[in-house]
Amino acid sequence: MNIAISKGCGEWILLTNEDLKIGDSVFPLVSTYHNNGKVFIIDMIRQSDSEESILSCTGWPSHPHIIQKFFTEDGICYIETNKGYSPAIQYFKII
């Protein structure tokens, strides 16, 4: 999946969660709900959120999480980073 975050003035930061690998710098930019082995995206960071809140929850934009390993639990692919773990679908790297 690809997402874009506005920098303003018509400029965008492009991100993807495709082809992630160990050592990649990533940000958990979406929130999810898990049900019966499926992951559903329920929310995404918004420009209206405070910069302090975004930084502390996601590391965006200056403190990326570094992928350390992948694992599967209850049929869901997870990523473990140096700052925690979540379903893989939550993590995005800058293109």
N, C-alpha and C positions, 0 to 999 in steps of 0.2 A: 504494500500500500504506500502511496506517496501523499505527502501533505506539504503545504506551503504556509509559511508564517510571514506576514507583511512586515517589511522594514519601514514602510511609509514611502511616499513619493513614487509609487508604482514599482518599487523594488521588493523582491521576495527572497526568502531563504527557503531552499528546497531540501526536503528530507525524505528518507525512505526507510522502511523496515525490511526491505528485500535483501537477500544475500548477506545477512549479518554474520560475523565470524568472531572468534576469540580475539581479543585485543582491540576491537572496534570501540571508538568513543561514541556513546549513545545517550539519549535522553528519554525518560519515560513520560511521554507527552499526552497520553490518553489514559482514561480510567476505564476499568472493565468490570463486568459482572460475569460470573462463571455459573453454568447450569448444565448438568448432564454431559460433561466433557466438552462443552462448547464455550467459547469466549465471545462476549458481546461488548462492543465499545459503547459506553454510555456518556462519555464526556471528554472534552479536550481542553487544554489550556486556552485561555482567552486573553486578548489584550486588555480587557477590563479587570483582570485579576491583578493584584498588587505584584510588583516586581519582586518583593521580598518573599511573598508566598510562593511564587513560581520558582524562584531560585532554591528555596529550602525544600520544596517537594520534588522538583525535577532536575535541579542543577542547571537549568537553562538560564543563560546561554554560556556561562563561564566555567561551570564545574561538571563536565560530563562524567557519566558512569562508564567504567571500562568492563567490557564483557570478559568474564573469567571461565564460564562453562555454560553448557546447555544441558537440560534434563527434562524428562517427561514425568508428569504426575497427573493421575486421573485422566489420561488421554490428552492432556494439554502440554504443549511445549513451553518450557520456562527458560528464562535467562537469569543466571546469577552474575551479578556485577560486584565490583569492589564496594558498592554501597547498598546491597540488598538484592532481592530477586522479585520478579513478576513474570506474568505470561509474556512470551516473546513478542506478541503483537503490540505491546505497549511501548517498545523501544524503537527509536528512530535515530539514524545517523544523517549528518549533513552530506548532501550530494556534492 
